[in-house]
Amino acid sequence: MGRLRRSRVHNARRDVHRAARTRVRTRDLDQIQMIDLDPKRRAELEAQPLDFEKPGLAQHYCVECAKYYETDSALNSHWRSKVHKRRLKELKEPAYTIEESERAAGLGRAERKQPVVVPPPAMEVELTT
């Protein structure tokens, strides 16, 4: 018998590399909730000055998804899309806090309930005279 050929072994390495790429990384949900959805900051993001380096000259920006679009019609179709609606649903949930993450890791103070103390049953004593 000949040597068995090992094929298609590079997929795992390729998938790890793809997951680690930061080329198309957008802002995290907690960054959007804490910073971008503030009314003053939101107005600044929606009315940006012309920028020749960004898609659509930075005039068509979705604040919730932190993405630029080429045209106004592309932005309007994005607002109707399932991806945008899913992002809106994710943004309605409150963001994790540092204290909450530390408690999950076992580093913070755990909020423990006080144990309920049940008194022992009283013994009945009969008096004989």
Secondary structure, DSSP 4 states (H G I P E B T S, - for coil): --PPPP-S-SHHHHHHHHHH--TT----HHHIIIIITSHHHHHHHHTPPP-TTSGGGG-SEETTTTEE-SSHHHHHHHHTSHHHHHHHHHHHSPPPPHHHHHHHHT-S---PPPPPPPPPPPPP-----
